[in-house]
Amino acid sequence: MKGITSLLFSSALCVCFSQQVDVPKKYSSYIDEADLKKNLTVIASDEYLGRETGKQGQKMTAEFLSAYFKKLGCSFAPGMSGYEQYFDVIESTPGGTMSLNGLNLNFKTDFIYYSCKSKTSLENLPVYTNEQLTKAGKEPCYLIYMLKSLEVRKEVAALKKDLPKHVKGIILVSDQYTTLYEYMEHYVTTKSMYLADEKRKEEFPILFVNKSSLQGLNKKSNGFLSGTGKISKPTKPVFTLNGQLNTQEERLKSSNVLAYIEGSDPVLSKEVVVITAHYDHIGVDHGVVYNGADDDGTGTVALLELAEAFMEAKKNGEGPKRSILIMPVSGEEKGLLGSNYYSSHPVIPLANTVADLNIDMIGRNDIGHEKDTNYIYIIGSNMLSNDLHDVNEKANEKYTRVKLDYKFNSLSDPNQFYYRSDHYNFAKHSIPVIFYFSGVHEDYHQPTDDVEKIIFSKVEKIARLVFYTAWELSDNPKRIRLN
């Protein structure tokens, strides 16, 4: 009897002890500062060439991530035969030709443009002033306007307000073209990309022309360049526009990397919590490598640690009920292309996607928190689901105790951060999202965004917060609700 009593007591003690084990806390220990640094030192090195979408560095990084997920034992996502989801992009190089009344203008020297990424043909288009539009016909045309200042955005916004649909673009003539060019050079001479299979919306080019380049056209400008402000013939075009924009395009291949960790519940495992970060950066410029250690190397290596933590739980039979999809995406720096492609070609139905937790830049302090590392900006958490907001708050209160800063959690945020990272391509499909972000710093998009400046203890802590939030979302039998 004594032996039986002792055995029963021991069994009860074991049961009691097992009930006290905090399972998510147990596996969060696999998110390790040393591993974060080790992996970031690889992908944010010069060898990886700045990880530009469609280029060698991005492909090297995708191979590194795939090999890492394979080593962890992560599965391929349903219906996939590998870790990479490939997609094609078109890289467009700014440039082309433009002529007004037969006068040929040279790109950069005489004209520049924006709001146009794909090949565009300008063929015999009449050009009118604002005053002429009410009397001119409804044929496709361009509006011409003499810039009054360097406040271009304000003047363009005023011109575009209530503009007739048959106006297909605007020509802005400036007598401060040199200053304007210096201000806009980066934006109008940098290569751009778009998804090859994307349905392109009709673009609306904004062309800037150097007024001094139009000398000799006074007599042919219907009075526009005379300085009188009077148009002698209201219905006659000021100019006829011809040209080609973005004449040089190249098709490139890129990929998202998907690591799937199936949930433990036979029913709930068909639902998934997605965790994203973009692994691309801006590449090499004039021989200088932009390593993007924080943007978004920190988010990328955090995903590797999250995958390890969830996989360890699964291997020990203690994983959460729903499935987890860890997805480093590419093309973010080119316009959220990879996440856009996934949301249009999901491997798991969007209806079965519970939430997206997106990590982008979590390794530095911004100006508002120079002396305080223990913070993170939370963006979007309550935009679509108050439940999601509450889950993140409670996870933080119980485990990490980070200062959650909601400064940018607004649709009216002048920085528009809610629209500027990969979570938005889930949010636009009514999938609840959280964007974890530590803010912009002096090395943002600079070649000085390097590994030695990363605060790895911060990356570890934020990655653990994401882990705890993802665990609750994936293990709670009750799915979070949309507002």
Salt bridges, closest charged atoms under 4 A:
GLU52 OE1 - LYS55 NZ 3.78
GLU52 OE2 - LYS334 NZ 2.97
ASP88 OD2 - ARG251 NE 3.12
ASP88 OD1 - LYS253 NZ 2.92
GLU91 OE2 - LYS55 NZ 3.19
GLU91 OE1 - LYS191 NZ 3.99
GLU151 OE1 - LYS154 NZ 3.04
ASP197 OD2 - HIS345 NE2 3.16
GLU198 OE1 - ARG200 NH1 3.74
GLU202 OE2 - LYS168 NZ 3.34
GLU203 OE2 - ARG200 NH2 2.80
GLU271 OE1 - ARG322 NE 2.62
GLU271 OE2 - ARG479 NH1 3.29
ASP280 OD1 - HIS278 ND1 3.15
ASP285 OD1 - HIS286 ND1 2.81
ASP294 OD2 - HIS441 NE2 2.84
ASP295 OD1 - HIS278 NE2 3.08
ASP295 OD2 - HIS445 NE2 3.17
GLU312 OE2 - LYS315 NZ 3.98
GLU318 OE1 - LYS26 NZ 2.88
GLU332 OE1 - HIS278 NE2 3.25
GLU333 OE2 - HIS281 ND1 3.49
GLU333 OE1 - HIS445 NE2 2.96
ASP360 OD1 - HIS278 NE2 3.23
ASP366 OD1 - HIS369 ND1 2.85
ASP372 OD2 - LYS403 NZ 3.19
ASP387 OD2 - ARG481 NE 2.77
GLU393 OE2 - HIS389 NE2 3.63
ASP405 OD2 - HIS369 NE2 3.06
GLU442 OE2 - ARG364 NH2 3.59
ASP443 OD2 - ARG364 NH2 2.80
ASP443 OD2 - LYS453 NZ 3.22
GLU460 OE2 - ARG464 NH2 3.99
ASP475 OD1 - LYS321 NZ 3.42
